[in-house]
Amino acid sequence: MEQKLIFLDIDGTILGYDGTLPASAVTAIKTARQNGHRVYLNSGRSKAELPKELLAIGFDGIIGGNGNYVENDGQVIFHQALPLETEQAIVTWLTERNLPFYLETNAGLFGSPDFEIKAKPAFQAYIHGKNPQADTSNLKVEDELHGLILGADLTRTDVNKISFALKSYQDFLDAKAAFPDLEVGTWGGKDELALFGDLRPKNITKSNAIDHLLTFLAATKEQTVAFGDAKIDIPMFTYCNLGVAMGNAGPETKAAADLITTDLTDDGLFNGFKEIGVLSND
């Protein structure tokens, strides 16, 4: 079989929204790589947010920040950070609106003053979306964000994107109006609930990052397969030769896919890998 380049969203695709990493997903990734295929993470997370247990599986590269960072075999081949002037304008705007935020970099996540207090309701809603019975009374925001650093200087030139907790959906709409030259999105976990907004450089998408990687590898779109569960993954499906939606994906995401596998918790990644034929040496 021709070598395939497989691009995997993380949350809802490899990792459950409760942090669960199915053993069958680990087996699928390792087997595909052993069979000569290349497997890449392609996530909204920046590198500093990636759990060690996930990286320990072994990948051929990382696409982070919804596309503004591309790494292949440990080599950085593309990185587009927010210009300092833009980064400071966003920080000022969010501060004036009293919206808690954090700067996403590959070195760490840097929270605004009182972030752990002001952002707690959004993270409680995020967790309740995954498990309505969860007790979040003693929630520590730092435990929900890998690599979070509080009290640091917020003037940085290495920011991939900036995420902020929404008080209402209007905050997202206002951010789009205030920063028309940037990509502005929302995220919130299960069922694509808008709990957070994010801002990143214009024309930075998961598919744009794949294009940079294919050019570097001298590979073709015909080799590409994308797995995802959310609307942010649809550009990947459109760009790649084959798009596979998880069974737990939303209706719009499923409609954009070429194949639909089972839920993440029902061996979805393993079944999807089996369906596209990368678990066999044939």
C-alpha positions in Angstrom: 0.0 0.0 0.0 1.2 3.5 -0.8 2.3 5.4 2.3 -0.4 7.4 3.9 -0.1 10.6 5.9 -2.6 10.6 8.7 -3.6 13.7 10.5 -5.3 13.4 13.9 -7.3 15.9 15.9 -6.7 15.3 19.6 -9.7 16.1 21.8 -12.7 14.0 20.9 -10.6 12.0 18.4 -7.6 10.4 20.3 -8.4 11.7 23.8 -11.8 11.7 25.4 -13.0 15.0 26.7 -12.5 13.5 30.1 -8.9 12.8 29.3 -9.3 9.1 28.5 -6.8 7.6 26.1 -8.2 4.4 24.7 -5.7 1.6 24.5 -7.0 0.7 21.1 -6.1 4.1 19.8 -2.5 3.7 21.0 -2.4 0.3 19.3 -3.8 1.8 16.0 -1.2 4.6 15.9 1.7 2.4 16.7 0.7 -0.3 14.2 0.1 2.2 11.4 3.6 3.7 11.9 5.2 0.2 12.1 3.5 -0.5 8.7 5.3 2.5 7.2 2.6 5.2 7.4 3.2 8.6 8.9 0.9 9.9 11.7 0.7 13.5 12.8 -1.1 15.4 15.5 -3.2 18.2 14.1 -4.7 20.1 17.0 -5.8 23.5 18.3 -3.5 22.8 21.2 -0.1 24.4 21.2 2.9 22.2 21.9 3.1 23.1 25.6 -0.5 21.8 26.1 0.2 18.3 24.8 0.1 15.6 27.6 3.2 13.6 28.1 1.2 10.3 27.8 0.0 11.4 24.4 3.5 12.3 23.1 4.8 9.0 24.5 2.8 7.1 21.9 5.2 8.4 19.2 4.2 10.6 16.2 6.0 11.7 13.1 5.2 15.3 13.7 3.0 17.9 15.3 0.7 20.6 13.9 -0.4 22.9 16.7 -2.3 26.1 17.3 -4.9 25.2 14.7 -2.2 25.3 12.0 0.4 28.0 12.9 3.1 25.6 14.0 4.3 22.6 12.0 7.0 20.1 13.1 8.3 17.1 11.2 10.6 14.6 12.8 11.5 17.2 15.5 12.3 19.9 12.9 10.2 23.1 12.9 9.2 23.8 9.2 6.6 26.5 9.8 5.7 28.8 12.7 3.6 32.0 12.4 3.3 33.8 15.7 1.1 36.8 16.3 3.1 40.1 15.8 3.9 41.8 19.1 1.7 44.9 18.2 -1.2 42.6 17.5 -0.6 40.5 20.6 -0.6 43.6 22.8 -3.7 45.0 21.1 -5.6 41.8 22.0 -4.3 41.7 25.5 -5.5 45.4 26.0 -8.9 44.7 24.5 -9.5 41.6 26.6 -8.3 43.3 29.7 -10.6 46.3 29.2 -13.6 43.9 28.7 -12.6 42.0 31.9 -12.3 38.7 30.0 -9.9 36.2 31.4 -7.4 34.9 28.8 -4.2 33.0 28.3 -1.4 33.3 25.7 -0.7 30.0 24.0 3.0 29.4 23.1 5.1 26.4 22.5 7.0 27.1 25.8 3.9 27.4 28.0 0.5 28.9 28.6 0.5 32.3 30.2 -2.6 33.3 32.1 -4.0 36.8 32.7 -4.2 38.2 36.3 -6.8 36.2 38.3 -7.3 33.9 35.4 -7.8 30.9 37.7 -10.7 32.7 39.4 -12.3 34.5 36.5 -12.1 31.5 34.1 -13.3 29.0 36.6 -17.0 29.1 35.6 -16.1 28.4 32.0 -14.0 25.4 32.9 -16.8 24.2 35.3 -19.2 24.3 32.3 -16.7 22.6 30.1 -16.4 19.7 32.6 -20.2 19.5 33.2 -20.6 19.2 29.4 -18.5 16.0 29.6 -20.0 14.8 32.8 -23.1 16.5 34.2 -22.7 14.8 37.6 -19.1 15.9 38.1 -18.3 17.8 41.3 -16.4 20.9 40.2 -16.6 22.8 43.5 -12.9 22.3 44.2 -11.8 22.7 40.6 -8.4 24.1 39.9 -8.0 25.7 36.5 -4.3 24.8 36.5 -5.3 21.1 36.5 -7.3 21.6 33.3 -4.6 23.4 31.3 -1.3 21.6 30.8 1.6 24.0 31.1 -0.4 27.0 32.6 1.9 29.7 34.1 0.4 32.5 36.1 1.9 35.9 37.0 4.3 36.0 34.0 5.0 38.9 31.6 2.2 39.0 29.0 4.3 40.9 26.4 5.6 38.1 24.2 6.6 37.6 20.6 6.1 33.8 20.5 2.3 33.6 20.9 0.6 31.1 18.6 -2.9 32.2 19.6 -4.8 33.7 22.5 -7.8 31.9 24.1 -10.3 33.7 26.4 -13.4 32.7 28.4 -16.7 34.0 27.0 -19.1 35.6 29.3 -21.6 35.4 26.4 -21.6 34.6 22.7 -21.6 38.3 22.1 -18.0 38.4 23.3 -17.1 36.2 20.3 -19.0 38.4 17.9 -17.4 41.5 19.3 -13.9 40.0 19.0 -14.6 39.2 15.3 -15.6 42.8 14.8 -12.7 44.2 16.7 -10.1 42.0 14.9 -11.2 41.5 11.3 -7.7 40.8 10.2 -7.4 37.7 12.4 -9.0 34.3 12.6 -11.5 34.3 15.5 -13.1 31.0 16.6 -14.8 29.4 19.5 -14.4 26.1 21.4 -16.0 24.4 24.4 -15.6 20.7 24.1 -18.6 18.4 23.9 -21.3 19.3 21.3 -19.1 22.2 20.2 -20.5 24.5 22.9 -19.0 28.0 22.7 -17.4 28.5 26.1 -14.1 30.1 24.9 -13.0 32.2 22.0 -9.6 32.3 20.4 -7.7 34.6 18.1 -4.9 33.7 15.7 -3.2 34.9 12.6 -5.3 35.2 9.4 -5.5 32.2 7.0 -4.1 29.9 9.7 -6.0 26.6 9.5 -5.4 23.0 10.0 -5.5 22.5 6.2 -3.1 25.3 5.5 -0.6 23.6 7.8 -0.9 20.3 6.0 -0.2 22.1 2.7 3.1 23.4 4.2 4.0 19.9 5.3 3.2 18.3 2.0 5.4 20.8 0.2 8.2 20.0 2.6 7.8 16.3 2.2 7.2 16.5 -1.6 4.1 14.4 -0.8 0.7 14.5 -2.5 -2.9 15.1 -1.3 -3.8 11.6 -2.5 -1.8 10.2 0.5 -3.6 12.2 3.1 -6.3 11.1 5.6 -7.8 13.3 8.3 -9.6 12.2 11.5 -11.7 14.7 13.6 -14.8 15.3 15.6 -15.6 19.0 15.4 -16.4 21.8 12.9 -12.8 23.1 13.2 -11.8 19.8 11.5 -13.9 20.3 8.4 -11.2 22.2 6.5 -9.0 19.2 7.1 -11.6 16.9 5.6 -12.1 19.2 2.6 -8.3 19.5 1.9 -7.4 15.8 2.5 -8.1 13.0 0.1 -10.2 11.3 2.8 -11.9 12.7 5.9 -13.0 10.4 8.7 -15.4 11.7 11.4 -15.6 10.1 14.8 -18.9 8.6 15.8 -19.1 11.2 18.5 -18.8 14.1 16.1 -21.5 16.6 15.5 -23.9 16.4 12.6 -22.2 19.1 10.5 -18.8 17.4 10.9 -20.2 14.0 10.0 -21.9 15.5 6.9 -18.5 16.8 5.7 -16.7 13.5 6.1 -16.2 10.7 3.6 -16.3 8.0 6.3 -17.8 7.8 9.8 -16.2 5.5 12.3 -17.5 4.5 15.8 -17.3 6.7 18.9 -13.9 7.4 20.4 -14.8 5.3 23.4 -16.0 2.4 21.1 -12.6 1.9 19.5 -13.3 4.6 17.0 -9.8 5.4 16.0 -8.8 1.7 15.7 -11.9 1.0 13.6 -11.2 4.0 11.4 -7.6 3.0 10.9 -8.8 -0.6 10.0 -11.3 0.8 7.5 -8.6 2.8 5.6 -6.3 -0.2 5.6 -3.3 1.0 7.5 -3.3 -1.8 10.2 -2.3 -4.4 7.7 0.9 -4.9 5.8 -1.0 -5.9 2.6 
